Amino acid sequence: VLLTLFGCLVLFVTDALRYELVALLAVIVLAVSGCLTTEQAFAGFGAPATVMVAAMYVFAAAVSRWGVAQVVGQRLILPGPRSESWLALKVVGVGGLLSTALSNTAVTACLMPVVSQVARQARVPVSRLLVPLSFASLLAGTVTVMGTSTNIAINSVLSGSQVRPFTLFEFAPVGLVLLGIGAVYFFGPGRWLLPRSR
């Protein structure tokens, strides 16, 4: 088991194979070596967390492909004042709002072109809006259970351990406070720490 873990670590660090292939190879090696039974090796593929995360990525891909996130982003970010602080606040708001219901990684990927376009039009360095977008999507992942795949995985472990799982908005008060602090930070003092290069 330790040898397999070490091999996975080496493959992850060197980027010799795609991450999903490394994970599948690890399961196969552990099953062939007898460390895992066949049932244990394939149990993860039917776990509710795995199915939920897969469905979330399919939904996020559909939203991205049909341009829903881009349209929402353009309608919410483009109108109004073009000052850098207001743009940063709107980027945090839109990125945070979408990341509470969709995968935060997918939201960031969908909004990056929109934010880059807005930054060029407002003559603001792109990096000064992309950093707030990234942090907003991360912080918004703490608002709902489905905000990140980590939350879903932990919820699945809790339900499998005979412990009451979290409800959808159970830790929303904490997540909303964190998102609010992040928005205020990037609207105010955080701007001085953002990179000034384009």
Secondary structure, DSSP 4 states (H G I P E B T S, - for coil): -HHHHHHHHHHHHHT-S-HHHHHHHHHHHHHHTTSS-HHHHHHGGG-HHHHHHHHHHHHHHHHHHTTHHHHHHHHHHSSS---HHHHHHHHHHHHHHHHTTS-HHHHHHHHHHHHHHHHHHHT--THHHHHHHHHHHHHHTTTSGGGSHHHHHHHHHHHHTTSPPPPTTTTHHHHHHHHHHHHHHHHTGGGGGS----
